Amino acid sequence: MEIIQLDHAISDAERAELLFAGNLLVFRQRPAMQRMITYTRGLLAETLADLDPVTVQNYLERELFLENVGTVQTRFRTSEEAKLIFFDVLRECGVTTDHCYYDHFPLRVVPFDTTHRGAHRAAIGHHRDTWGSNIQSQQNWWAPIFSLEAERTIAFYPDYWDKPLANNTNSWSFTEYLATRKDTQPERGVAYPSAPSPAESVDESGVLKVVIQPGDVLAFASAHLHASVPNTTDAIRYSVEMRTIHQSDLSAGRVAPNVDNAGTGPMYRWFRHVENRQPLSVDD
Protein backbone atom coordinates (compact mmCIF):
# COMPACT_ATOMS: atom_id res chain seq x y z
CA MET A 1 0.00 0.00 0.00
CA GLU A 2 1.21 3.48 -0.88
CA ILE A 3 0.04 6.97 0.02
CA ILE A 4 0.04 8.66 -3.38
CA GLN A 5 0.16 12.45 -3.40
CA LEU A 6 -1.53 14.10 -6.39
CA ASP A 7 -1.56 17.71 -7.56
CA HIS A 8 -3.78 16.91 -10.54
CA ALA A 9 -6.97 15.08 -11.41
CA ILE A 10 -6.89 11.46 -12.59
CA SER A 11 -9.45 9.44 -14.52
CA ASP A 12 -12.15 7.32 -12.92
CA ALA A 13 -10.51 4.15 -14.20
CA GLU A 14 -7.04 5.09 -12.93
CA ARG A 15 -8.42 6.08 -9.53
CA ALA A 16 -10.30 2.79 -9.22
CA GLU A 17 -7.23 0.77 -10.18
CA LEU A 18 -5.12 2.48 -7.52
CA LEU A 19 -7.73 2.42 -4.76
CA PHE A 20 -8.86 -1.17 -5.28
CA ALA A 21 -5.23 -2.26 -5.02
CA GLY A 22 -5.21 -0.82 -1.48
CA ASN A 23 -3.52 2.53 -2.09
CA LEU A 24 -4.53 5.82 -0.48
CA LEU A 25 -4.78 8.93 -2.65
CA VAL A 26 -4.27 12.47 -1.37
CA PHE A 27 -5.47 15.17 -3.77
CA ARG A 28 -3.62 18.25 -2.59
CA GLN A 29 -5.14 21.70 -2.16
CA ARG A 30 -8.28 21.44 -4.23
CA PRO A 31 -9.77 24.96 -4.70
CA ALA A 32 -13.32 23.73 -4.11
CA MET A 33 -12.19 22.16 -0.84
CA GLN A 34 -11.06 25.58 0.32
CA ARG A 35 -14.60 26.80 -0.43
CA MET A 36 -15.92 23.85 1.55
CA ILE A 37 -13.79 24.86 4.53
CA THR A 38 -14.95 28.47 4.36
CA TYR A 39 -18.59 27.40 4.16
CA THR A 40 -18.34 24.94 7.07
CA ARG A 41 -16.43 27.32 9.30
CA GLY A 42 -19.11 29.90 8.54
CA LEU A 43 -21.85 27.57 9.79
CA LEU A 44 -19.89 26.96 12.98
CA ALA A 45 -19.35 30.69 13.53
CA GLU A 46 -23.06 31.44 13.11
CA THR A 47 -23.98 29.02 15.90
CA LEU A 48 -20.98 29.27 18.21
CA ALA A 49 -20.58 33.06 17.90
CA ASP A 50 -17.15 34.10 19.20
CA LEU A 51 -16.23 30.67 20.58
CA ASP A 52 -13.37 28.85 18.85
CA PRO A 53 -14.88 25.69 17.25
CA VAL A 54 -11.84 23.54 18.05
CA THR A 55 -11.86 24.36 21.77
CA VAL A 56 -15.56 25.13 22.33
CA GLN A 57 -16.10 22.15 24.63
CA ASN A 58 -13.94 23.90 27.22
CA TYR A 59 -16.62 26.58 27.52
CA LEU A 60 -19.91 24.69 27.13
CA GLU A 61 -21.43 22.03 29.35
CA ARG A 62 -21.93 18.69 27.61
CA GLU A 63 -25.65 19.09 26.83
CA LEU A 64 -25.23 22.60 25.47
CA PHE A 65 -22.25 21.47 23.42
CA LEU A 66 -24.23 18.58 21.95
CA GLU A 67 -27.14 20.87 21.17
CA ASN A 68 -25.06 23.58 19.49
CA VAL A 69 -22.76 21.33 17.49
CA GLY A 70 -25.70 19.07 16.64
CA THR A 71 -27.50 22.09 15.20
CA VAL A 72 -24.54 22.79 12.92
CA GLN A 73 -24.37 19.14 11.86
CA THR A 74 -28.07 19.09 11.00
CA ARG A 75 -27.74 22.29 8.96
CA PHE A 76 -24.74 20.83 7.16
CA ARG A 77 -26.36 17.45 6.51
CA THR A 78 -29.45 19.08 5.00
CA SER A 79 -27.57 21.77 3.06
CA GLU A 80 -27.83 21.64 -0.71
CA GLU A 81 -25.01 24.17 -0.99
CA ALA A 82 -22.63 21.93 0.97
CA LYS A 83 -23.31 19.01 -1.36
CA LEU A 84 -22.86 21.12 -4.47
CA ILE A 85 -19.51 22.42 -3.25
CA PHE A 86 -18.26 18.91 -2.53
CA PHE A 87 -19.44 17.67 -5.91
CA ASP A 88 -17.09 20.32 -7.31
CA VAL A 89 -14.35 18.83 -5.12
CA LEU A 90 -14.99 15.44 -6.70
CA ARG A 91 -14.80 16.93 -10.18
CA GLU A 92 -11.48 18.60 -9.34
CA CYS A 93 -10.16 15.15 -8.42
CA GLY A 94 -11.26 13.77 -11.80
CA VAL A 95 -14.64 12.22 -11.00
CA THR A 96 -17.06 12.33 -13.93
CA THR A 97 -20.13 13.12 -11.87
CA ASP A 98 -22.64 12.36 -14.63
CA HIS A 99 -21.93 8.68 -13.90
CA CYS A 100 -21.39 8.94 -10.13
CA TYR A 101 -23.64 8.17 -7.15
CA TYR A 102 -23.29 9.25 -3.51
CA ASP A 103 -25.00 8.23 -0.28
CA HIS A 104 -24.80 11.13 2.22
CA PHE A 105 -22.54 13.97 3.30
CA PRO A 106 -22.10 14.48 7.07
CA LEU A 107 -19.94 16.80 9.14
CA ARG A 108 -18.09 14.55 11.58
CA VAL A 109 -17.09 15.90 14.99
CA VAL A 110 -14.68 14.12 17.35
CA PRO A 111 -14.32 15.87 20.73
CA PHE A 112 -11.21 15.49 22.85
CA ASP A 113 -11.27 13.29 25.99
CA THR A 114 -14.60 11.59 26.85
CA THR A 115 -16.72 14.27 28.50
CA HIS A 116 -18.55 15.63 25.45
CA ARG A 117 -19.20 12.54 23.35
CA GLY A 118 -22.61 11.78 21.91
CA ALA A 119 -24.17 10.34 18.74
CA HIS A 120 -22.34 11.89 15.75
CA ARG A 121 -19.93 13.64 18.07
CA ALA A 122 -17.60 10.76 18.88
CA ALA A 123 -14.73 8.73 17.48
CA ILE A 124 -15.73 5.89 15.17
CA GLY A 125 -14.37 2.42 15.90
CA HIS A 126 -12.70 -0.05 13.54
CA HIS A 127 -14.78 -0.87 10.48
CA ARG A 128 -14.91 -1.33 6.75
CA ASP A 129 -17.63 0.74 5.10
CA THR A 130 -18.31 -2.18 2.77
CA TRP A 131 -19.47 -4.22 5.78
CA GLY A 132 -22.69 -2.23 5.74
CA SER A 133 -23.23 -1.58 2.02
CA ASN A 134 -21.94 -4.90 0.62
CA ILE A 135 -20.66 -3.02 -2.45
CA GLN A 136 -16.99 -3.65 -3.16
CA SER A 137 -16.80 -0.89 -5.80
CA GLN A 138 -17.50 1.76 -3.17
CA GLN A 139 -15.01 4.58 -2.58
CA ASN A 140 -14.62 6.96 0.37
CA TRP A 141 -13.68 10.65 0.39
CA TRP A 142 -12.51 12.33 3.59
CA ALA A 143 -11.19 15.83 4.36
CA PRO A 144 -10.46 17.93 7.48
CA ILE A 145 -11.96 21.37 8.16
CA PHE A 146 -9.19 22.41 10.57
CA SER A 147 -5.56 21.31 10.97
CA LEU A 148 -4.86 17.75 12.08
CA GLU A 149 -2.23 15.95 14.10
CA ALA A 150 -1.43 12.26 14.56
CA GLU A 151 -3.68 11.88 17.63
CA ARG A 152 -6.57 13.73 15.96
CA THR A 153 -7.04 12.17 12.55
CA ILE A 154 -8.07 9.00 10.70
CA ALA A 155 -6.29 5.64 11.07
CA PHE A 156 -5.81 2.80 8.58
CA TYR A 157 -4.74 -0.81 9.09
CA PRO A 158 -2.88 -1.93 5.94
CA ASP A 159 -2.23 -5.42 7.35
CA TYR A 160 -5.96 -6.07 7.17
CA TRP A 161 -6.30 -5.21 3.50
CA ASP A 162 -5.98 -8.91 2.69
CA LYS A 163 -6.38 -10.28 6.21
CA PRO A 164 -9.86 -11.09 7.59
CA LEU A 165 -11.17 -9.64 10.84
CA ALA A 166 -13.98 -11.44 12.66
CA ASN A 167 -17.15 -9.33 12.64
CA ASN A 168 -20.94 -9.45 12.91
CA THR A 169 -21.83 -8.85 9.26
CA ASN A 170 -23.77 -12.12 9.27
CA SER A 171 -26.22 -10.85 11.90
CA TRP A 172 -26.34 -7.04 11.68
CA SER A 173 -29.60 -5.70 10.25
CA PHE A 174 -30.09 -2.32 8.61
CA THR A 175 -33.85 -2.77 8.97
CA GLU A 176 -33.51 -3.15 12.72
CA TYR A 177 -31.27 -0.09 12.89
CA LEU A 178 -33.86 2.00 11.03
CA ALA A 179 -36.63 0.83 13.35
CA THR A 180 -34.61 1.86 16.41
CA ARG A 181 -33.56 5.20 14.91
CA LYS A 182 -37.19 6.07 14.19
CA ASP A 183 -37.84 6.32 17.92
CA THR A 184 -34.67 8.31 18.68
CA GLN A 185 -34.35 12.09 18.97
CA PRO A 186 -32.44 13.56 15.99
CA GLU A 187 -28.66 13.87 16.46
CA ARG A 188 -28.76 11.66 19.59
CA GLY A 189 -27.37 8.16 20.04
CA VAL A 190 -29.30 5.18 18.64
CA ALA A 191 -29.34 2.05 20.77
CA TYR A 192 -28.86 -0.33 17.84
CA PRO A 193 -25.47 -0.04 16.06
CA SER A 194 -25.56 1.94 12.81
CA ALA A 195 -23.10 -0.44 11.11
CA PRO A 196 -21.47 -3.84 11.61
CA SER A 197 -18.48 -4.03 13.95
CA PRO A 198 -15.51 -6.31 14.73
CA ALA A 199 -15.94 -9.37 16.90
CA GLU A 200 -12.25 -9.52 17.83
CA SER A 201 -9.60 -7.00 18.82
CA VAL A 202 -7.54 -5.27 16.15
CA ASP A 203 -3.77 -5.50 16.13
CA GLU A 204 -2.70 -1.86 16.47
CA SER A 205 0.98 -2.50 15.73
CA GLY A 206 0.56 -1.71 12.03
CA VAL A 207 -1.67 1.33 12.39
CA LEU A 208 -1.14 4.17 9.92
CA LYS A 209 -2.32 7.60 11.07
CA VAL A 210 -2.81 9.81 8.04
CA VAL A 211 -2.33 13.55 8.51
CA ILE A 212 -3.31 15.80 5.62
CA GLN A 213 -3.73 19.56 5.42
CA PRO A 214 -6.98 21.54 5.24
CA GLY A 215 -7.65 21.82 1.52
CA ASP A 216 -6.39 18.29 0.84
CA VAL A 217 -8.79 15.43 0.11
CA LEU A 218 -8.16 11.77 0.95
CA ALA A 219 -9.66 9.01 -1.20
CA PHE A 220 -9.61 5.34 -0.25
CA ALA A 221 -11.40 2.10 -1.02
CA SER A 222 -14.33 1.57 1.33
CA ALA A 223 -13.02 -1.95 1.92
CA HIS A 224 -10.06 -0.55 3.91
CA LEU A 225 -10.21 -1.23 7.65
CA HIS A 226 -10.11 2.20 9.28
CA ALA A 227 -11.16 4.11 12.40
CA SER A 228 -11.00 7.48 14.10
CA VAL A 229 -7.83 7.96 16.11
CA PRO A 230 -8.96 8.42 19.75
CA ASN A 231 -8.63 12.16 20.27
CA THR A 232 -6.14 12.70 23.10
CA THR A 233 -5.27 16.26 22.06
CA ASP A 234 -6.82 19.49 23.33
CA ALA A 235 -8.70 20.28 20.09
CA ILE A 236 -11.86 18.95 18.44
CA ARG A 237 -11.56 17.24 15.06
CA TYR A 238 -13.98 18.36 12.34
CA SER A 239 -14.06 16.51 9.02
CA VAL A 240 -16.38 15.86 6.09
CA GLU A 241 -16.85 12.57 4.29
CA MET A 242 -18.71 11.11 1.35
CA ARG A 243 -19.03 7.63 -0.13
CA THR A 244 -19.40 7.19 -3.88
CA ILE A 245 -19.98 4.52 -6.48
CA HIS A 246 -19.08 5.05 -10.10
CA GLN A 247 -21.14 3.42 -12.81
CA SER A 248 -18.03 2.61 -14.84
CA ASP A 249 -16.63 0.53 -11.96
CA LEU A 250 -19.86 -1.44 -11.68
CA SER A 251 -19.96 -2.00 -15.44
CA ALA A 252 -16.31 -3.07 -15.64
CA GLY A 253 -16.44 -5.18 -12.48
CA ARG A 254 -13.74 -3.13 -10.75
CA VAL A 255 -13.81 -4.05 -7.06
CA ALA A 256 -11.73 -4.21 -3.91
CA PRO A 257 -11.22 -7.68 -2.40
CA ASN A 258 -13.79 -8.99 0.06
CA VAL A 259 -11.86 -10.84 2.77
CA ASP A 260 -14.35 -11.03 5.64
CA ASN A 261 -17.80 -9.65 4.81
CA ALA A 262 -20.58 -12.21 5.28
CA GLY A 263 -23.35 -9.72 4.53
CA THR A 264 -25.62 -10.23 1.54
CA GLY A 265 -27.68 -7.86 -0.55
CA PRO A 266 -25.87 -4.78 -1.90
CA MET A 267 -27.44 -1.57 -0.57
CA TYR A 268 -27.60 0.21 -3.90
CA ARG A 269 -30.67 2.12 -2.75
CA TRP A 270 -28.51 4.15 -0.35
CA PHE A 271 -26.92 5.93 -3.31
CA ARG A 272 -28.27 8.74 -5.47
CA HIS A 273 -27.01 10.22 -8.73
CA VAL A 274 -24.87 13.30 -8.21
CA GLU A 275 -26.55 15.25 -11.01
CA ASN A 276 -30.24 14.25 -10.93
CA ARG A 277 -30.48 12.63 -7.45
CA GLN A 278 -32.20 9.54 -8.82
CA PRO A 279 -31.52 6.36 -6.79
CA LEU A 280 -28.99 3.84 -8.07
CA SER A 281 -30.73 0.83 -9.57
CA VAL A 282 -28.78 -2.25 -10.60
CA ASP A 283 -30.50 -5.19 -12.21
CA ASP A 284 -29.83 -8.51 -10.53
Number of C-alpha atoms within 10 A of each C-alpha: 12 12 14 13 13 15 12 12 16 16 12 19 16 10 21 24 16 17 26 22 16 22 21 22 20 23 24 20 17 22 13 19 25 17 17 26 20 12 17 21 16 14 17 21 15 10 14 16 11 10 15 14 19 18 15 17 22 15 11 14 12 15 11 13 20 21 13 15 23 21 17 21 22 14 17 21 15 13 13 10 12 19 20 15 17 20 22 19 24 24 15 18 23 17 21 17 19 12 15 22 25 24 17 15 18 19 22 20 22 26 27 24 15 13 10 19 19 21 15 19 24 20 24 15 15 20 22 24 22 26 26 22 21 21 22 23 24 27 26 19 21 17 25 26 23 17 17 20 17 17 18 26 24 25 22 23 19 18 17 18 22 15 11 13 21 14 18 19 21 12 10 19 17 17 9 12 16 15 11 15 18 10 10 13 9 13 17 15 16 18 12 15 16 17 18 23 19 15 11 10 9 15 11 11 8 12 16 16 19 19 18 21 16 20 22 23 24 21 24 25 31 26 31 29 24 22 19 20 23 21 21 14 14 14 23 22 29 23 22 20 18 20 20 24 23 23 20 16 19 15 8 9 11 17 20 24 17 18 13 18 21 14 18 13 9 14 15 17 13 13 21 20 20 20 13 9 11 12 16 18 11 10 3 3
